[in-house]
Amino acid sequence: MDSVIHSDAVVQAAILTGLVLFALTMAIMAQVLWLGISARASEKRQARFLETWRPIMAAAALGDVQQVLPAIHWKDQLRFLLLWNRVQQSVRGQAHTALNQLLYATGMHTVTRLYLEAGSPRARMVAITTMRYLAPPGANRRLLLMARRAPGPVSVAAARTLVTIDPERNMPQLLPILLARRDWSTPHCIDIVNTAGPEAANATLLPAFREGTFAERERLLPLLESTHISQRTRALREFLDEHPDDSLTAQALDLLAVARNPYDTERMRALLDHPQPRVRAIAAQALGHTGAGTDDLQRLQPLLADASWYVRQAAAGGIVALHGLAPEAVEELSHTFPDDYGRQALQRALEARP
């Protein structure tokens, strides 16, 4: 009797499991079907929208803004702003003003403000891009607040828009935010500064670098590449004079070496025996571009036996790049230098020579 009851329970459990799996399968099929129908409906709506608004925006870009415009359904508001921004990116001159007039005529400037204040992350990003071209009164205050408080991607977009609208005015206001927001990666910060341009970068970054704390200098140093090379070299020389053996020395020297200025040749010679291997490597590579002759060859040769692979390779590259050396002399050194690793470094440098 017990075995019969047990068997009935097993059968009932199997039937129940089968029904549950069937229901789940049907639910998944219904979901997939609904997604397909929804996607097709969205594609049709997108096609109808573009068919209506592309010609209108093209005419507006040519200065012909229609007096009577189609109504924009709420489902199409984000589509409108996306298309409007794409057209703005592709035009020049007075076409920007004409497209702004179209935006105001449709009332989408109000929607843009709503997206800025309470839109989804995607809608806020689109609204921020719209502000780049529209630049209405009060936009700076709103965008600065977003750069200070909004989540990472939205705040970076707000900062880029600010320096696009008015780099000279907005870059100084953005600097404290840039220094404070550690969630902004260095590439994002470089992008913001590059968007602002070298004039705004010079006026803002160089004084801040000269007067900043260690943490601020560490943050600003990679951004100095966006400043004018002649002005940043002065700031870097001052820093290296004051901090000859700092954790930022190598990074500052690397940026200084980009200038390949003969004025810095003596500095590079003096740093060939620096305790930091990276500093030695940068100095050796830079000396190859600004030094010359057998004297600098004699200075670089000991680094071919350095304990660091990077220093050996930099010294080899510097030797190959030295002015005033006969190629035969370098070739001979690559076979006669007493250190095996040094000879290999020279041979690699010679093979890589253009």
DAVENMO-V707008 format. One record per residue. N is the residue number from 1. RES is the residue in one letter. PSI is psi in degrees with one decimal (* if undefined). D_CENTER is the distance of its C-alpha to the mean C-alpha in Angstrom with 1 decimal. Layout:
N & RES & PSI & D_CENTER
N & RES & PSI & D_CENTER
This chain:
1 & M & -43.5 & 75.8
2 & D & -38.3 & 72.8
3 & S & -34.4 & 71.4
4 & V & -43.0 & 71.8
5 & I & -43.3 & 69.9
6 & H & -42.0 & 67.1
7 & S & -41.4 & 66.9
8 & D & -39.5 & 66.7
9 & A & -39.4 & 63.8
10 & V & -42.2 & 61.9
11 & V & -43.1 & 62.5
12 & Q & -40.6 & 61.4
13 & A & -39.8 & 58.2
14 & A & -42.1 & 57.5
15 & I & -44.0 & 58.2
16 & L & -42.8 & 56.0
17 & T & -42.3 & 53.1
18 & G & -42.1 & 53.5
19 & L & -41.4 & 53.5
20 & V & -44.4 & 50.3
21 & L & -38.6 & 48.6
22 & F & -42.9 & 49.9
23 & A & -42.1 & 48.6
24 & L & -41.3 & 45.2
25 & T & -43.9 & 45.2
26 & M & -38.0 & 46.3
27 & A & -42.0 & 43.7
28 & I & -42.1 & 40.9
29 & M & -41.2 & 42.4
30 & A & -39.9 & 42.6
31 & Q & -45.2 & 39.0
32 & V & -42.6 & 37.9
33 & L & -43.2 & 40.3
34 & W & -41.2 & 39.0
35 & L & -40.2 & 35.4
36 & G & -45.3 & 36.5
37 & I & -42.6 & 38.5
38 & S & -41.4 & 35.7
39 & A & -42.1 & 33.2
40 & R & -39.7 & 35.8
41 & A & -40.6 & 36.6
42 & S & -39.9 & 32.9
43 & E & -41.5 & 32.6
44 & K & -41.5 & 35.8
45 & R & -40.8 & 34.7
46 & Q & -42.7 & 31.4
47 & A & -44.2 & 33.6
48 & R & -41.6 & 36.0
49 & F & -47.9 & 33.3
50 & L & -37.7 & 31.7
51 & E & -33.6 & 35.2
52 & T & -46.8 & 36.0
53 & W & -22.4 & 32.9
54 & R & -50.2 & 31.5
55 & P & -35.1 & 34.5
56 & I & -43.8 & 34.5
57 & M & -36.5 & 31.0
58 & A & -41.7 & 31.6
59 & A & -40.0 & 34.8
60 & A & -38.9 & 33.1
61 & A & -25.2 & 30.5
62 & L & 4.3 & 33.7
63 & G & 3.8 & 35.1
64 & D & 88.4 & 37.4
65 & V & 120.6 & 36.6
66 & Q & 144.8 & 39.3
67 & Q & -37.7 & 41.5
68 & V & 120.3 & 42.0
69 & L & 149.3 & 38.9
70 & P & 149.7 & 38.9
71 & A & 148.7 & 38.2
72 & I & 114.6 & 34.9
73 & H & 151.5 & 35.5
74 & W & -28.5 & 33.4
75 & K & -18.3 & 32.2
76 & D & 1.3 & 30.9
77 & Q & -44.1 & 29.1
78 & L & -37.7 & 25.6
79 & R & -42.1 & 26.4
80 & F & -48.2 & 27.4
81 & L & -37.2 & 24.2
82 & L & -46.0 & 22.1
83 & L & -42.2 & 24.4
84 & W & -42.4 & 24.5
85 & N & -39.7 & 20.8
86 & R & -41.0 & 20.8
87 & V & -40.5 & 23.8
88 & Q & -38.8 & 22.3
89 & Q & -23.5 & 19.3
90 & S & -2.6 & 22.0
91 & V & 170.4 & 24.4
92 & R & 163.0 & 25.0
93 & G & -134.2 & 27.3
94 & Q & -17.2 & 30.0
95 & A & -31.9 & 28.8
96 & H & -44.2 & 26.2
97 & T & -41.7 & 29.2
98 & A & -40.1 & 31.3
99 & L & -32.8 & 28.7
100 & N & -40.7 & 28.4
101 & Q & -39.5 & 32.2
102 & L & -42.6 & 32.2
103 & L & -44.8 & 29.9
104 & Y & -38.4 & 32.3
105 & A & -31.2 & 35.3
106 & T & -10.1 & 34.2
107 & G & 8.8 & 33.5
108 & M & -10.8 & 30.0
109 & H & -32.8 & 28.8
110 & T & -41.5 & 30.7
111 & V & -38.9 & 29.0
112 & T & -42.8 & 25.6
113 & R & -39.5 & 26.6
114 & L & -41.0 & 28.0
115 & Y & -39.6 & 24.8
116 & L & -41.0 & 22.9
117 & E & -40.3 & 25.5
118 & A & 24.0 & 26.4
119 & G & 171.3 & 24.6
120 & S & 164.5 & 23.1
121 & P & -41.1 & 19.4
122 & R & -43.9 & 19.0
123 & A & -37.8 & 21.4
124 & R & -39.4 & 19.6
125 & M & -42.9 & 16.3
126 & V & -41.6 & 18.5
127 & A & -38.2 & 20.4
128 & I & -43.3 & 17.5
129 & T & -38.1 & 16.6
130 & T & -40.8 & 20.3
131 & M & -27.0 & 20.5
132 & R & -36.0 & 18.1
133 & Y & -30.9 & 21.1
134 & L & -44.5 & 23.9
135 & A & 58.4 & 23.3
136 & P & 163.6 & 26.6
137 & P & 137.9 & 28.4
138 & G & -5.6 & 27.2
139 & A & -37.4 & 23.7
140 & N & -45.7 & 22.2
141 & R & -44.7 & 24.1
142 & R & -42.4 & 23.1
143 & L & -35.7 & 19.4
144 & L & -40.4 & 19.5
145 & L & -39.8 & 21.4
146 & M & -39.9 & 18.9
147 & A & -31.7 & 16.0
148 & R & -35.6 & 18.5
149 & R & -21.9 & 20.0
150 & A & 162.0 & 18.3
151 & P & 164.7 & 16.7
152 & G & -66.8 & 13.0
153 & P & -39.3 & 11.5
154 & V & -42.1 & 14.1
155 & S & -38.2 & 13.7
156 & V & -42.1 & 10.0
157 & A & -39.6 & 11.2
158 & A & -41.5 & 14.2
159 & A & -43.5 & 12.6
160 & R & -39.0 & 10.8
161 & T & -40.3 & 14.3
162 & L & -46.3 & 16.0
163 & V & -15.6 & 14.6
164 & T & -40.2 & 15.2
165 & I & -50.7 & 18.8
166 & D & 87.2 & 19.8
167 & P & -42.1 & 17.5
168 & E & -37.1 & 20.5
169 & R & -40.6 & 21.9
170 & N & -25.2 & 19.0
171 & M & -44.1 & 16.8
172 & P & -33.3 & 19.7
173 & Q & -27.8 & 20.1
174 & L & -23.0 & 16.5
175 & L & -48.6 & 16.7
176 & P & -34.3 & 18.9
177 & I & -43.2 & 16.8
178 & L & -38.8 & 13.7
179 & L & -30.1 & 16.1
180 & A & -31.0 & 17.7
181 & R & 94.2 & 15.1
182 & R & -9.4 & 14.6
183 & D & -8.2 & 13.2
184 & W & 117.3 & 9.8
185 & S & 161.0 & 8.0
186 & T & -44.2 & 7.3
187 & P & -36.9 & 3.6
188 & H & -43.0 & 4.0
189 & C & -41.4 & 6.8
190 & I & -40.6 & 6.0
191 & D & -42.2 & 4.6
192 & I & -46.3 & 7.8
193 & V & -40.7 & 9.8
194 & N & -36.9 & 9.3
195 & T & -37.4 & 10.4
196 & A & -33.5 & 13.2
197 & G & 162.5 & 14.4
198 & P & -33.1 & 16.3
199 & E & -49.0 & 19.3
200 & A & -36.9 & 17.9
201 & A & -43.8 & 15.8
202 & N & -50.1 & 19.1
203 & A & -25.6 & 21.2
204 & T & -48.5 & 19.2
205 & L & -42.0 & 17.5
206 & L & -47.1 & 20.3
207 & P & -38.7 & 23.1
208 & A & -37.4 & 21.2
209 & F & -41.5 & 20.6
210 & R & -37.2 & 24.3
211 & E & -3.3 & 25.6
212 & G & 168.7 & 23.4
213 & T & 174.1 & 24.3
214 & F & -45.4 & 23.3
215 & A & -38.3 & 20.7
216 & E & -40.6 & 19.2
217 & R & -38.7 & 19.3
218 & E & -39.4 & 17.6
219 & R & -37.9 & 14.7
220 & L & -26.9 & 14.7
221 & L & -47.4 & 15.4
222 & P & -20.5 & 12.0
223 & L & -15.2 & 11.1
224 & L & -16.4 & 14.4
225 & E & -20.3 & 13.3
226 & S & -6.2 & 12.5
227 & T & 169.4 & 16.1
228 & H & 133.7 & 19.2
229 & I & -37.2 & 20.3
230 & S & -36.3 & 23.8
231 & Q & -36.0 & 23.2
232 & R & -29.6 & 20.8
233 & T & -36.6 & 23.3
234 & R & -45.1 & 25.9
235 & A & -38.6 & 24.0
236 & L & -39.4 & 23.1
237 & R & -42.6 & 26.8
238 & E & -43.0 & 28.0
239 & F & -44.6 & 25.9
240 & L & -32.0 & 27.2
241 & D & -38.1 & 30.7
242 & E & -26.8 & 30.6
243 & H & 71.5 & 28.8
244 & P & -18.0 & 30.0
245 & D & 64.1 & 29.6
246 & D & 162.2 & 26.8
247 & S & -16.4 & 24.2
248 & L & -0.5 & 21.6
249 & T & -47.0 & 23.9
250 & A & -42.8 & 22.4
251 & Q & -41.5 & 18.8
252 & A & -41.1 & 20.3
253 & L & -39.0 & 22.6
254 & D & -42.4 & 20.0
255 & L & -36.3 & 18.2
256 & L & -37.4 & 21.7
257 & A & -22.0 & 22.8
258 & V & -32.6 & 20.3
259 & A & -24.8 & 22.8
260 & R & 45.9 & 25.7
261 & N & 124.4 & 28.0
262 & P & -23.2 & 31.6
263 & Y & -27.9 & 32.0
264 & D & 5.9 & 30.1
265 & T & -45.6 & 32.3
266 & E & -37.5 & 34.7
267 & R & -44.2 & 31.9
268 & M & -39.7 & 30.6
269 & R & -41.7 & 34.3
270 & A & -23.7 & 34.8
271 & L & 4.0 & 31.9
272 & L & -21.7 & 33.1
273 & D & 25.8 & 35.0
274 & H & 146.3 & 32.4
275 & P & -23.5 & 32.6
276 & Q & 122.6 & 28.9
277 & P & -38.0 & 28.5
278 & R & -38.0 & 24.9
279 & V & -43.7 & 26.2
280 & R & -42.0 & 29.1
281 & A & -43.9 & 27.0
282 & I & -43.2 & 24.8
283 & A & -41.5 & 28.0
284 & A & -44.3 & 29.7
285 & Q & -43.0 & 27.1
286 & A & -37.7 & 26.9
287 & L & -30.9 & 30.7
288 & G & -26.7 & 30.9
289 & H & -24.4 & 29.4
290 & T & -19.6 & 31.3
291 & G & -178.1 & 34.4
292 & A & 151.1 & 37.4
293 & G & -177.0 & 40.7
294 & T & -27.2 & 42.6
295 & D & -47.4 & 42.0
296 & D & -27.2 & 38.3
297 & L & -43.0 & 39.2
298 & Q & -32.7 & 41.4
299 & R & -36.0 & 38.7
300 & L & -26.3 & 36.2
301 & Q & -43.5 & 38.9
302 & P & -26.9 & 39.2
303 & L & -13.7 & 35.5
304 & L & -18.4 & 36.3
305 & A & 17.4 & 38.2
306 & D & 153.8 & 35.5
307 & A & -23.1 & 35.1
308 & S & 130.1 & 31.3
309 & W & -41.0 & 30.4
310 & Y & -39.3 & 27.3
311 & V & -44.5 & 29.5
312 & R & -43.6 & 32.1
313 & Q & -37.1 & 29.7
314 & A & -40.7 & 28.1
315 & A & -41.5 & 31.7
316 & A & -43.2 & 32.7
317 & G & -39.4 & 29.9
318 & G & -41.8 & 30.9
319 & I & -45.5 & 34.5
320 & V & -32.8 & 33.9
321 & A & -10.2 & 31.9
322 & L & 138.6 & 34.6
323 & H & 148.6 & 36.4
324 & G & 7.0 & 40.2
325 & L & 134.2 & 40.6
326 & A & 134.4 & 42.6
327 & P & -30.8 & 40.9
328 & E & -34.8 & 44.2
329 & A & -41.2 & 43.9
330 & V & -40.5 & 40.5
331 & E & -43.0 & 41.8
332 & E & -40.4 & 44.9
333 & L & -34.5 & 42.9
334 & S & -15.3 & 40.9
335 & H & -22.3 & 44.4
336 & T & -11.1 & 46.1
337 & F & 134.9 & 43.7
338 & P & -23.9 & 45.3
339 & D & 127.9 & 42.3
340 & D & -45.5 & 41.5
341 & Y & -36.7 & 37.8
342 & G & -43.4 & 37.6
343 & R & -41.3 & 39.4
344 & Q & -39.7 & 37.0
345 & A & -43.6 & 33.9
346 & L & -40.7 & 35.6
347 & Q & -40.2 & 36.5
348 & R & -41.7 & 32.9
349 & A & -38.8 & 31.7
350 & L & -39.0 & 34.5
351 & E & -32.5 & 33.7
352 & A & -9.0 & 30.1
353 & R & 134.5 & 31.3
354 & P & * & 30.8
